[in-house]
Amino acid sequence: MEDTHVYWFLCLLLVVLAVKLSLQTRKKRKNLPPSPPAIPFIGHLHLLRQPIHRTLENLSKKYGPIMSLRLGPRPVLVVSSPSAVEECFTKNDIVFANRPQFLAGKFLHYNNTTLASASYGDHWRNLRRICAIEIFSSSRLNAFLAIRKDEIKRLACRLQRDSSGGFAKVELRSMFMDLTFNIVMRMIAGKRYYGEDVKLVEEATKFKETLQGYSALSELTNLGDMFPIFKSVDFNGFIKRCTALSGRMDLILQGLIDELRRGKNGNTMINHLLTLQESEPEYYTDEIIKGLVLIMLLAGTKTLITSIEWGVCNLFNHPDVTVGGKKIDMTEKMINLMGRAEPLEVMCKARPNLNNILS
């Protein structure tokens, strides 16, 4: 009998909480953009399906280019209009500068202190300044031009070798991944971990497995992020996996820093950051350097791979495209005349715009 009373009491409590949450949401929703009908407590989570960008596209067709969603108690603004996006990040950039603090950022991003997870403020602005001036400046990137040329040449030679017996199908995504990661890793630490001619196979395998797990966990949706009351509950062992993986990644990054610190005089981004550490040790700590390296590996590589992949897709889907005012022949006739893949310098006549793309 007592169990029945407890059961009905819990049901009544859930109903009261759901009604209260719904009423609070309606009060706050007065000035919000259009929104689909929501379910109490879970909001619009039931509407989200893979692929997410297609789901949001279909919703925006019905509710407009600016709409609001609610993921649990979290309000979300969805903007799909280029002009509105520009306004968000130019006129209202400070308003949208902050970001929610997720569990992945706490465990995988040094307690939300990296450039990708830190709250807007002095620390974030200083990290951005370091990236803009010390890491991604024109002079710094030009110093690594030889690395980019060498990796592109390796890719072109690989394509040529794969097609030496005639036409051959190739899976470009994996090749672009090897290309991008090797360029970034050589710039950061002077090491090649992907593709062919990898010398430290065991070290490279450990690094790739850890980075792959890091990327996968960073993209997972955790129930505690949507519903803060569940933050302390370790659903599906998410927190445990994050803790173990972050420990492995920290050992790898610290190993790279210690190795380059002993070697000194190297021409890598870590070497440059270690030089800055000597002049300002109170700020350029090993943890700050590891956070910067981590973001370059996670954010820099993924965006580059996606951009290259879509760029090549657009070239094939739009054979009438022009570069530098001259048309590029992407038809089968041109390919048939080649017989086999040729190095990139032979295929592409040097043009200012094309040189900018390739370098």
N, C-alpha and C positions, 0 to 999 in steps of 0.2 A: 504493500500500500504506500509506504514511504517513497519507494522508487518511482511510483506513478506520479506522486506529487512533485518530486524533483524534476521529472521529465517534463511535466506541464509547465512548471515554473521556468525552466530553461527555454522552452518554446515561446512562452509569453515574453520573456526577456529579449529574445532574438527579434520578435515582432516589434517590440517597443523601440529597440535600437535601430531597426531597419526604417521604421516610420520617422524617427527623429532624424536619422541621416538623410532621408529623402527630403524632409522639410527644410533642413539646413542647406541642402544643395539647391533647392528651389529659390531660397532667399538670396543665395550668392550668385545665382544664375541670371540676374536681371540684365546685366550689361554684357553677357557673354555672346559670342557668335552662335549661329544655328547649331543644333545638336540632335543626333538621333535619340529616340526614346531609350532611357536607361533603366536598368534593373537595380533596385535598391541593394546597397552594399557592394555589389561587383561592378556597377556602372556599365561600361561598354565593353568589358573584357570578352563577353560572349560573341561580339561582332568580329573580333580579330581572327583572321585566318591567314595561313601562308599561301602565297607570298604577301607579306604585309603591305608592300608598296602598291600592289594591285588592289588590295582591300581598301586602302585609304583613297586610291584613285576613284574607285566605284562610289565610295561614300561622298567624296568631294563633288562628283557629278550631280548628286542629289541635294547636298546641303551647301554647296558653294565652295569657292577656293579657300575660304577661311572658316573653319568650323571648330567646335570644341568637343572634346571627349573626356570621359572620366574613367580612369583605370583604377578601380577600387575607389579610395578617397582622393586620389591624385588627379587634379585637373590637368588636361593636356590640350594645347593649342596646335591644330594641324593647319599649315599654310602651304598651299600648292600653287599659288600665283607668283611668278617671278618678280613682278613689281611689288607685291606685298612682302615677299621675302627680303627684297632690297631695302624696303622701308624698315623692316624689323631690325636689320643688321647695320643700318647706317644712322637713321634718325633716332631709333630706339635701341641702339646696341647695348647700352648700359642696362636697360630694363631686362633684356634677354641674356645678359652676360653670365648670370649665375646658373648653376646646374644642381639637380637633386643629388644627395649623398647616398649612393647605393652601397650594398654590402660588397660588391665586387671591387669598388673603389677603395673600400676600407682595407680589404685583405690583399688585393692584387696590385694596388697603386700606392703603396706606402702610406696608408691611412689618409687617402684622398689628398696627397701633397704633390702629385704629378700635374703636368700641364693639362692633361685631359680630364682630371677629376677634381682639381682644386677649385675652391670657391673664388669668385671674383674679389680681388683685393690686392694689397701690396705684393704678397707672395706670388700670385698668379701673374701680375704685371711684370714682376722681375724675371720670372721664368720665360715669359714671352719676349722680353727684351734680350735675354741671353740667346734665345733661339734666333731672333731676327738679326742681331748684331754679331754674335760670336760663332753661331753654327751655320746659319743659312744665308750669310752675306754673300754678295757676288764674288768677292775675292776668295772666300772660303770654298765656295762651290767650284770656282774655276780651278782651284788647286787640285781638285779631284777629277778633272776632265779626262785625264789619262786612264783612270779606273773605269769610267763610263765607256770610253772608246774600246778598251780592252774587253770588257764584258759583252758589249754589242758585237764585237768581232768574233768572240767565242760562239755566240748564239748563231751568227750568220754562217760560220764554218760548220757548226753542228747541223744546220738546215741543209747546207750543201752536201755534207757527208751522208745524211739520211736519204737524200734524193739522188745519190750517185748512180743508182741502178735504174733510174727513171722516176716518173711521178710517184710521190708517196704522200699518204695522209699523215698529218702531224697534229698533235694535241697542243695547241699554243698556250693554253692557260698554265700548264705546268712549266713550260719553258719561260714564260713571262715571270712566273713566280721565282724560278731559279735566278733569272737575270736580275730581278729587283732586289731579292734578298742578298745576293752576292755583292751588288753595287753598294747597298746600304751597309752591309757588314764590313766590307773593305774600307769604306769611308769611316765607320765608327771604330773598328778595332784592327783593321788590316788582315782579316781572315776570310777565307772562302769556305762556306759550309754546305753549298748546294751544287747540284749538277755533277759534272765530270771533274777530274783532276783534284779531288778533295784529298788532302794529305792526312789530316787528323780525323779519321773516319769515326772513331768512337766518340770523340768530343763533339763532332758535327751531329751525330745521331742523337746524342743526349740533348743538345741544344734545340734541334728541330722538334723533337718530341715534346720538350717543355714549352716551347713557343707555340706549338700547335694546341696544346692543352690550355695555355694561357688565353689564346684567342677564342677558343671555344667557350671557356668559362666566362669570359668578359661579355659574351653575347647572350648568355643564358638569362632568362627571366626568372627571378626568384620571388616566391610569394611574399617574403618579408619586405621586398622593395615596394610592392603594391599595397600591402597592409602592414603598417608599422607595428601594430600590436603583435605580429608574428615574427618580428625581427630577431628575437632571441631563440626562436625555434629553428633547429637545423634540419630543414626539409631536404630529403634525399641526400643528406650528407654534403650539401653545398659548401657550408662553412669549413668543414673538415678537408674537403678537396682543395678549396682555395688556400687554406693555411699550408697544406703540404706542397702545393704547386708553387706558391710564392716563396717558400723556403728554398726550393730547388732553383728557381730563377734567380733569387738573391745570391746564391752561391756561385752561379754561372757569371753573373754580372760583376760580382766582387772579384772573381778570378781574373776576368778580363782587365779590370782596373789595376789589380795588383801586378799582373804580368807587364802591362804597359808602364806602370810606375817604375818597375825595376829596369825596364829597357830604356826609358827616357827618350829623348831626341827622335821620337817617331812622328810621322805626319798623319795622325788620325784625329778624329774629333775628341776621343777620350784623352789623347795626349794634350790637346789644346785646353780642355777643361781642367786637366791636372795642373797645367801651367797657371791657369787662373786660380786654382786652389792654393797655390803657393803664395799668391799675393793677397787673397781674401779667404783664408781657411775657415773663418767663422760662418761664411755663407756657402761656399762651394764644398760642402761636405760630400763624402762618398755617397750618401743617400740621395742627395740632390742630383749628382752625376748619374747614378743608377736610374733614377726616375726619368731623366732626360733621354738616356739611352733606350730605356724601355718604351717610351712613347715614340721615338724614332723608328723602333722595330715594329711596333704594333700599328700605329696610325700611318706612318709614312709608307710602309710597304704595301698595305692593303689598298690605299687610295691610288698608289702608282700602278699596281697590277690592274685594278679596275679601269683606270683611265686608259692604259695601253690597250687592254682587251676591247673596250668599247670603241677606241679610236680605229683599231684594225677592222672591227665589225662595220663601222661606218664607211670605211674606205671600200670594202667589198660590196656593201649594200647601196653605195652611191658612186658608181663608176664614172659619173660625169663631174666629180669633184675637181677643183683646181687648187694648186698650191703655188703661190707667187705669181698668179695670173696665167699659168700654163696648165693645160689639162694633163692629168695623169691617166695613162692607158691601163685600166685594170681588167680588160677583157681577156678571154681565153686565147685570142689570137696572139696577144703579146706574150702570154705565158708559154704557148706552144713554140714560139720562136726561140725562147731561152733554152729549152731542152732540160735544163736542170737549174737548181737554185744557184744564184751567183752572190758573191759578197755584196754587202749593202752599198759600198761605195760605187760598185759597177752599176747596180740597178738604179740608183738615184742620182740624177744630175744635181750638183750642188746649187741650191737656191737659199737665200737668206731665211725664209720662213721654215723651210724643211730642215735646215741646219739647227734652227732653234728647237724644233721638235725632237730631233735625234740626240741633241746634246743636253 
